[in-house]
Structures are given as C-alpha cells and as structure tokens.
Amino acid sequence: MRITLCILTRNEIIGCKHDIPLLHKEAFDEIFAIDGNSTDGTIEYLTELGIPVYIQPRKGLNAACVYAFEKCNTDALIFFHPKGSVPVSDTENFRFLFEQGYDLVIASRNIKGGKNEEDNKIIRYRKWFVTFLALASAVFFRREGPIVWDVLHGFRGMTVRCFTQINPSAEGVSIDLEMVCRSYKKRLKRIEFPTTESPRLAGTSNFKALPTGWKLLKYLLTEIMKGD
C-alpha cells in the first residue's frame, strides 16, 4: 500500500511552522500541499522544505480535496490540516488501517479516547451539531458496519479507488460529510481512531459556523432526496 500525505493550507504559516517539522516524512510515499492562495508565506515556507505546493484552480474545500486526488500518485491519500491542533504523530496511524483493508479512515474527536476542543465547555454547539449529522447520516444511509461519529473532521484518509467510486461534488464545503454518507451507501469499509483536538495556534477558521452549517444541512437533505 503506497500512501500520500496531503497538507491542506490557506494562510496557515504559524501552524505549518509548528506541525511540519514534526512530520516523519519517511512514513509516506508522497507528500504535497494543496493551497488556497495563501498570502502569509505558507507557500514559500513549504517550498523551502521541499514540499511541492499546488495552488487549487477552484475555490472551496471540496475543490481542494478533489484536486488532491487528481494529483495523487499512490493508493490512498491522507488529509492533514496544519493548525497545531492535533498530534502530528497521528498521521502515522493511517497506514496500518489502510493495510488492514479499510477504505475510509477518520481521526475522531468524538469516540472513546478522543477529545474535542469543546469538551471542557458547558455549551458545545459544534460537537452537538456534528453528533446530529452523524446520527442523521447513519439513520438514512448506513446499511451495515459501524457508525462514523466524527463526520466533519477533515483529518482523514481514503483510498483512491473508493474516492473515485463515491464521486463527490467538486463544489461547496460538504466533502467530509459526503465521504461518510456515500461510504454508507457504497458499503465501504470504514473505521475511526481516537485523536485529541486543542484550539488552533493562530488565525481563525475558514468556515464560519452558521453559513457552513446551513450548507451542510442542504447537502444532507439533497443526499436524502437522491436515495440510493
């Protein structure tokens, strides 16, 4: 099994300077970055480290992920967002699971042993929304196998064969949820392993909560209407 690590960036220079030196590059057969037109030195920093950087031709998270698979030259691809918020060493947990035959592997904040950055708060809007989407997706689409509880964590990987099979949209921000819903429909082999999340080191999320949440609900309704 040959595996690619794809670093997804958009103005993440501080996170990159923290995370990238901690990567064990020899653990992967290919490493590159897909960048959303960073202006803070992220591109230059990664290039100096010898990591190829491809500027995504279209805007959006879905477009970045689809483009990453187009550039991938291996059997499976892992997405990593360098925000300084998850253990970099967890990037090395994917290979064993891919080699065990899993098609979709997700680093989960919401299973036993995992930690969501909201876990120390009384009000956990984001975590509750993710749990709602996880339950709704399972109710409508799961035929067999385990429920995926962290349907929106972008720290995940999928085999190239299966990504082509699920044929996700190249538009919007629903890619993480699409991968789960369509893996249920296609009866793909999936698994989560626990990871711990802390607040990002710097900057703000590129995905505002309310607009992004609404887009995800619209996607889910559209997928339900499609049926099988």
N, C-alpha and C positions, 0 to 999 in steps of 0.2 A: 504494500500500500504506500503510494507516494502522496505526500501531503503538502499543501500550500498554506502559508500564513499570510492573510491579507490584513493590512493595517488600514483602517478607515479613518480619515482625518479631514478636519476643516477647522483651521486655526487652533491647533492643539499643541503648540510648541512646548508649553510647560509640561503637559502630560507626556509628550514624547521624550523630553529630556529626562524625565523620571523613569518611564517604563522601558524604553527601547534598549538602554544599556543592560537591563536585567534579562533580556531575552537570550535564551540559548539557541542561537541561530542554527547550530548544527542539528537541532532536533527536527528541522523542517527541510524538505527537499526544494522548496521555493519560498521566497519572501518578497512581497512587493506591497506598495501602498496605492490605494485609490484615494485621490484628494479632491475635495470640492472647492478648488480655487482658493486655497489659503493665502493670506496676505501677511502673516505674522512671522514668517521664517520657517514654518513647518516643512515646506517642500525642500528648501535649501539644507536644512538640518538632516533630513532623511537621506538626501542625495549624497551629502558628505560622508554619511555612514555606509555608503554603497548599496542602499536600498532603492531599487527602481521605483519611481513615482509616476503614476499615470493620472492625468487630470481627467475626471469624468466628463464626457461630452454633453451629458444632460444633467440637469439639477435633480435632487431628490435622493432619498435613501434607497428606494427601490432601484433607481437607475444606477447608483453606485454599486449595489450588490450584483445586479445583472452584468454590469461591465466587468466586475471582478471575475465572475465565472467565465466570461469571454476571454479574459487574459490568462486564466488558469491553465497550466500545462501538466497537472497531476491528477490523481484520482479523487481527491477530496480537498475541500477548502475550509479554513477556519477564519472567522471574522473576529478581529480584535480592535477595540476602541481604546486608544492610549490616553486615558483620562486620569490615571493614577488612582483609580477607584476599585480595582480588583487585583488579586495577586497575579503577577505576571507569570509565575510558575504554573498557574493553572492552564496555560496554553499547552503544556506538555501532557495534560490528561486526556487529550482527544485521541491520540494515535492508537492507544490500546483499545479504545472503544470502537473506533473505525475498523480495526483489525479483527474485532470480535463480530463484525458484520452489521453494526448499526449504521443506518442511513442518515439519521439526524441526531446530533449530539448537542445538548444545551447545557451551559454552565448556569445552574439555577440558584437564585437567591431565595427561593420560596419553598424549598424542600428541607427535610431534616438535615441539619449540619450546615445549611446555608444561612446567610444573613443579608437582609435588605437594609439599606441605609435608613429606612423609616422605622425599623423595628424598635428603636428606643423612643418613639413618639406615641402619643395617645391617638392622634388622628393620622391615619395612614392612607391618604387618598389614593396615591399612586399604586400602592400594593393592593388595596382593595379593588381597584379598577382592573389590575392585572388578573387577580383571582376571579373576578366576574367574567372576564373574557376567557379565562381558562376553562371555567365551568360551562359557559355557553358553547364554546367550541367543542368540548367533549360531548355535550348533550346532543348536538346536531350532527357531528361528523364522526365521532370515534366509533369504530366497529369492533376493535379488539386492541389488546395491549394497554400499556399504562397511559394515564392522563399526563399531559405536559402542564406543569403548574406555573412555569415562568415563560409565558408565551411571548413576552415582549423584550426579553433580554437579548441584546444584539451580540453578546459574546457566545457564539455558537458555531457549529460547522455542519456541513452536509456534503455528501458525495456528489461529484459532478453528474454522474448518471441520474441520480434522483432529482437534482435541481432541474435538469433538463426535463425530466418526467413531470414535475409539478407545474412547470411553465408559468412562473409568477409574472405579475404585471411589471412592466418597466417604468411605471409611473406611480407617484404617490409615496406614502410612508408606511405601507401595510406589510412590507416584506416579511417581518418576523412572524406576524400572525398568519400570513399566507402559508409560510413554510409549515406551520403546525397544522392548520386546517386541512391543507392538501396532503400532508403526510398521513393524516387520519383517513382521508378519502382513498388514498392510494395504498393503504395498509402497509406503509413503510415502517421499518424497524427503528424505534426511537428510544432515547434514554436521556435522563438528566443526571448530572453530578453536582454536588453542592459547591458553591463558591460564596465568598463574603464580599459585600459591597460597602464601601465607605463614600463619603461625599467627594466629588471631583476636586482635584487640586486647584484648578483655576477655571475662570470663564463660566459660561452658562450653557445650558443645554440648547442644542439647535432645534429642539422640538418643544414648542410651547404646549402646556398641558391641555387646555381646553380645545384649541383647534385640532391638535393631533388626536385627542380622544374622540372627537366627533368624526374625524376621517376614518378612524379605526372601526367605529360603530357602523358607519356607512358601508365599509368594506365587508364587515361581518354579515350585515343584512343582505348585501349583494350576493355573497357566497351562499348564504342560506337559500336565497331565491333560485340559485342555479341548480340546487340539489346535487345529485351525483353526476 
